[in-house]
Amino acid sequence: MNPRLFSFVGGAKGPWQVTSTRTIVGEPLTPVERIAVVSGDQALPSHAKWILRGVTSNERYTTHAEKRQLSERQASLGRTEARHAALIPLRKNAAWWALSQDDRRSLFEEHSKHIAIGLKYLPAIARRLHHCRDLAEQEPFDFLTFFDFADVDSVAFDELLAELRKGAEWEFVDREVEIRMIRD
Amino acid sequence: MNPRLFSFVGGAKGPWQVTSTRTIVGEPLTPVERIAVVSGDQALPSHAKWILRGVTSNERYTTHAEKRQLSERQASLGRTEARHAALIPLRKNAAWWALSQDDRRSLFEEHSKHIAIGLKYLPAIARRLHHCRDLAEQEPFDFLTFFDFADVDSVAFDELLAELRKGAEWEFVDREVEIRMIRD
């Protein structure tokens, strides 16, 4: 098994209790009570309603200077105080994937400030991005992003999402679901 | 199944007869007599010695201008006269994958002229790149490139490989095997 693989298992089990499931665009995802995050070759919980899988990977757009800024400021998932989380499965349309690398970078950062916006919320909001588009199976989403943060940063997280969704990059998003959770 | 998935099945079956298997760097791959190229959900031949899998995907480094030049000049695999082929499974080291996008682009093209070299050999040498690094399974290679060309272009293909392997990008390659084939 790829050690960078993570499975998000939606059902009745897992430490994350789902508080809301909101369809932002496109087809909804069946709401579940709980989500378990399973890494690599760990056993999957039984009786799942759905399993979304993705792998962490190399950065696709980040420059050398941006990578340094991010690594200086970002936190890892799993801090004790980070009892709130969100899982955001997202798909981009065929027009996005047909763009050249420089055109995608330009939309992503020069027009939409994806990295600059994310930086403003570090280290409060931790995130981990998983890629699904290049798995062997046909996956329902291209990306799964998992975020965690403390209760006090919940409003900041809403602001972060609102800022990102205003960008030109988001015009290429054709399916997005926002799942919010709290930890037992 | 992902419609962009291809499986390269090495064994005693398939239309491509292997004429040589050469280890360029790193661990060898078990030599086989024949290779079958299987797309998406087609049935895999039985009794394979190995199966290498990868998905075609969006371009990672190509600019808008380069993409236009490539699409104007490149041919698809499978031309009647293209009776020669090569499968080159290749892996890059951890240092490559830890680089930022702009540093990888700079090594790939500004220093190593990967795209510019490939362009010189179009349309004679057709190629299709498959990505394996972000599959759910732990794969032995990061990329599988399949090339086909006519007998008359065999020397040009050798030159193309020699030129690419001289570049700074190739210093990050830690496993590479070159399998040459002819079609029945």
Interface residues (C-beta under 8 A of the other chain):
Chain A: M1 N2 P3 R4 L5 R53 V55 S57 N58 E59 R60 Y61 T62 T63 H64 E66 K67 W97 A98 L99 S100 Q101 D102 D103 R104 R105 H131 R133 D134 L135 A136 E137 Q138 E139
Chain B: M1 N2 P3 R4 L5 R53 V55 S57 N58 E59 R60 Y61 T62 T63 H64 E66 K67 W97 A98 L99 S100 Q101 D102 D103 R104 R105 H131 R133 D134 L135 A136 E137 Q138 E139
